[in-house]
Amino acid sequence: MVASYQLMAYDSGIAVQIEKGTTMHVYVNGKLYNKQSGKFLRVRSTPGLFHLEVKVLNPWNQQWYVVRKDIRVDKGYEFQYKVVFKDRYKPELIEVKKYPMYSRYFLNNNLYNKHPVS
């Protein structure tokens, strides 16, 4: 039972961040992950190849741009990406850092302490 539970746990992650004053919609393998636009998004994942697509609103000319990138996620790491506007028009998705995940505790919501609501 314990061995099968460990196989279903998430081992990796993808984080996407944008500049101030913009909004985004993030699609991973064609699935929309943020229903409400925000500045930062963290996606739990298993290791493998992903098709990352970020739809970004440019704050200077108020037009939507789409940035696509194929990324490979390794086991035990969270890859952080940032959308940066070059020359105020063309957005580009760059990798900022690769953070190690020290345990599955961070990604598994069932392992967090649950406090009763009174």
VOBA-1610 file (N, C-alpha, C; in pm, whole numbers, padded with zeros to 5 digits, always signed):
BEGIN
Met+00083-00119+00000Met+00000+00000+00000Met+00087+00125+00000Val+00192+00128+00076Val+00278+00245+00084Val+00352+00266-00047Ala+00397+00160-00110Ala+00472+00173-00236Ala+00383+00229-00346Ser+00258+00187-00353Ser+00169+00239-00457Ser+00132+00384-00431Tyr+00127+00426-00305Tyr+00095+00565-00273Tyr+00210+00656-00317Gln+00334+00612-00302Gln+00447+00694-00340Gln+00456+00711-00491Leu+00409+00614-00566Leu+00414+00626-00711Leu+00316+00731-00763Met+00206+00756-00691Met+00108+00853-00735Met+00142+00995-00693Ala+00243+01015-00611Ala+00277+01148-00561Ala+00345+01231-00669Tyr+00329+01361-00658Tyr+00395+01452-00751Tyr+00542+01467-00711Asp+00628+01474-00809Asp+00771+01486-00782Asp+00830+01616-00834Ser+00758+01691-00915Ser+00813+01809-00979Ser+00710+01921-00982Gly+00755+02036-01031Gly+00664+02149-01040Gly+00708+02249-01144Ile+00612+02331-01187Ile+00637+02438-01281Ile+00578+02565-01220Ala+00655+02673-01218Ala+00607+02801-01167Ala+00625+02906-01276Val+00521+02987-01299Val+00524+03092-01401Val+00495+03224-01333Gln+00576+03325-01366Gln+00564+03457-01305Gln+00566+03562-01415Ile+00493+03673-01395Ile+00492+03779-01495Ile+00528+03911-01430Glu+00550+04012-01516Glu+00586+04144-01467Glu+00467+04214-01403Lys+00496+04321-01332Lys+00391+04398-01266Lys+00300+04465-01370Gly+00173+04470-01341Gly+00079+04540-01427Gly+00026+04460-01544Thr+00056+04331-01551Thr+00006+04248-01660Thr-00079+04135-01605Thr-00154+04071-01692Thr-00232+03954-01653Thr-00197+03840-01747Met-00222+03717-01702Met-00185+03601-01783Met-00285+03489-01766His-00283+03399-01865His-00355+03272-01860His-00254+03166-01900Val-00241+03061-01818Val-00140+02958-01841Val-00207+02828-01884Tyr-00160+02773-01994Tyr-00206+02644-02046Tyr-00088+02548-02042Val-00107+02432-01981Val-00005+02327-01980Val-00067+02207-02051Asn-00006+02166-02161Asn-00056+02058-02247Asn-00201+02082-02290Gly-00235+02208-02316Gly-00367+02243-02365Gly-00473+02263-02259Lys-00440+02246-02132Lys-00537+02262-02023Lys-00511+02393-01951Leu-00618+02474-01935Leu-00608+02602-01865Leu-00593+02577-01715Tyr-00490+02637-01654Tyr-00465+02612-01512Tyr-00507+02725-01421Asn-00517+02848-01468Asn-00566+02953-01380Asn-00694+03012-01437Lys-00801+02994-01366Lys-00930+03046-01411Lys-00936+03197-01394Gln-00873+03249-01289Gln-00866+03393-01266Gln-00724+03439-01295Ser-00712+03552-01361Ser-00578+03599-01396Ser-00504+03644-01271Gly-00374+03618-01268Gly-00293+03654-01154Gly-00150+03680-01197Lys-00063+03701-01099Lys+00077+03733-01126Lys+00170+03613-01115Phe+00128+03509-01043Phe+00214+03394-01018Phe+00129+03268-01018Leu+00182+03163-01078Leu+00109+03037-01082Leu+00207+02922-01060Arg+00168+02830-00974Arg+00248+02710-00948Arg+00165+02588-00985Val+00224+02500-01067Val+00156+02381-01114Val+00233+02259-01066Arg+00164+02167-01000Arg+00226+02041-00960Arg+00229+01948-01080Ser+00336+01873-01094Ser+00346+01785-01210Ser+00433+01665-01180Thr+00429+01573-01272Thr+00522+01460-01272Thr+00632+01493-01371Pro+00745+01426-01365Pro+00853+01456-01460Pro+00813+01422-01603Gly+00867+01498-01698Gly+00838+01472-01838Gly+00846+01595-01924Leu+00797+01585-02046Leu+00797+01693-02143Leu+00659+01760-02142Phe+00658+01893-02135Phe+00533+01969-02129Phe+00533+02078-02235His+00414+02107-02286His+00395+02217-02380His+00332+02332-02301Leu+00411+02432-02271Leu+00367+02545-02189Leu+00327+02660-02281Glu+00207+02712-02259Glu+00157+02823-02338Glu+00104+02929-02243Val+00156+03051-02254Val+00117+03159-02166Val+00056+03271-02251Lys-00067+03308-02219Lys-00134+03418-02287Lys-00121+03541-02197Val-00055+03646-02249Val-00017+03761-02167Val-00077+03888-02225Leu-00127+03975-02137Leu-00176+04106-02178Leu-00062+04207-02163Asn-00025+04270-02275Asn+00083+04368-02273Asn+00033+04497-02208Pro+00101+04547-02104Pro+00053+04666-02034Pro+00069+04796-02115Trp+00156+04797-02216Trp+00181+04920-02290Trp+00084+04941-02405Asn+00051+04837-02480Asn-00041+04856-02593Asn-00173+04781-02575Gln-00196+04716-02461Gln-00321+04648-02426Gln-00362+04543-02528Gln-00266+04466-02579Gln-00295+04357-02670Gln-00249+04226-02607Trp-00320+04117-02642Trp-00286+03985-02590Trp-00181+03921-02680Tyr-00081+03861-02618Tyr+00024+03788-02689Tyr+00030+03646-02634Val+00069+03552-02718Val+00081+03412-02677Val+00227+03371-02690Val+00282+03315-02581Val+00419+03265-02579Val+00413+03115-02559Arg+00478+03040-02647Arg+00479+02893-02637Arg+00621+02844-02618Lys+00634+02739-02535Lys+00765+02680-02513Lys+00747+02535-02470Asp+00830+02447-02525Asp+00833+02308-02481Asp+00940+02296-02374Ile+00901+02247-02257Ile+00996+02237-02145Ile+01003+02094-02096Arg+01119+02057-02046Arg+01139+01926-01985Arg+01156+01947-01836Val+01075+01875-01759Val+01078+01885-01613Val+01143+01761-01557Asp+01246+01780-01476Asp+01318+01669-01414Asp+01257+01635-01278Lys+01281+01514-01234Lys+01228+01466-01107Lys+01297+01537-00991Gly+01218+01584-00898Gly+01270+01645-00776Gly+01298+01794-00786Tyr+01258+01859-00895Tyr+01286+02002-00911Tyr+01159+02079-00946Glu+01157+02207-00906Glu+01054+02299-00950Glu+01121+02401-01042Phe+01071+02411-01164Phe+01128+02501-01262Phe+01047+02630-01262Gln+01116+02742-01245Gln+01049+02870-01240Gln+01078+02949-01367Tyr+00971+02997-01432Tyr+00981+03072-01557Tyr+00921+03210-01537Lys+00970+03306-01614Lys+00921+03443-01606Lys+00896+03495-01747Val+00785+03567-01763Val+00754+03630-01891Val+00808+03772-01887Val+00899+03802-01981Val+00963+03933-01986Val+00932+03994-02122Phe+00898+04124-02123Phe+00871+04193-02249Phe+01000+04255-02301Lys+01038+04215-02423Lys+01155+04273-02490Lys+01107+04388-02576Asp+01166+04503-02563Asp+01131+04623-02641Asp+00985+04661-02626Arg+00925+04627-02513Arg+00787+04661-02478Arg+00681+04597-02566Tyr+00719+04513-02660Tyr+00620+04453-02748Tyr+00624+04300-02747Lys+00741+04244-02767Lys+00750+04099-02783Lys+00776+04031-02648Pro+00683+03950-02599Pro+00708+03878-02474Pro+00796+03754-02498Glu+00873+03720-02396Glu+00961+03604-02404Glu+00956+03529-02271Leu+00953+03397-02279Leu+00948+03312-02161Leu+01088+03262-02131Ile+01144+03304-02017Ile+01280+03264-01982Ile+01278+03185-01852Glu+01375+03094-01838Glu+01387+03016-01715Glu+01467+03096-01614Val+01409+03115-01496Val+01474+03194-01393Val+01564+03105-01307Lys+01505+03004-01244Lys+01581+02916-01156Lys+01519+02778-01155Lys+01598+02687-01100Lys+01553+02550-01080Lys+01573+02518-00933Tyr+01464+02504-00860Tyr+01470+02479-00716Tyr+01452+02331-00687Pro+01534+02274-00599Pro+01511+02134-00561Pro+01393+02123-00466Met+01317+02016-00481Met+01208+01985-00389Met+01263+01884-00291Tyr+01265+01921-00167Tyr+01329+01836-00068Tyr+01242+01720-00024Ser+01112+01733-00037Ser+01025+01624+00005Ser+00893+01633-00071Arg+00815+01528-00060Arg+00682+01527-00120Arg+00582+01598-00030Tyr+00624+01636+00089Tyr+00536+01704+00184Tyr+00486+01836+00126Phe+00572+01906+00052Phe+00538+02036-00003Phe+00424+02025-00105Leu+00418+01917-00180Leu+00322+01906-00288Leu+00197+01827-00255Asn+00198+01748-00150Asn+00083+01663-00118Asn-00004+01732-00014Asn-00124+01776-00053Asn-00212+01847+00039Asn-00263+01758+00152Asn-00267+01628+00132Asn-00315+01537+00236Asn-00220+01529+00354Leu-00095+01566+00335Leu+00002+01557+00443Leu+00007+01682+00531Tyr-00059+01790+00491Tyr-00059+01911+00574Tyr-00147+01888+00698Asn-00114+01959+00804Asn-00194+01952+00927Asn-00330+02013+00901Lys-00434+01945+00943Lys-00568+01996+00927Lys-00621+02036+01064His-00652+02163+01079His-00701+02213+01206His-00853+02222+01201Pro-00920+02173+01305Pro-01066+02179+01305Pro-01115+02324+01313Val-01223+02350+01242Val-01282+02485+01246Val-01387+02485+01355Ser-01376+02583+01445Ser-01473+02589+01557Ser-01571+02700+01540
//
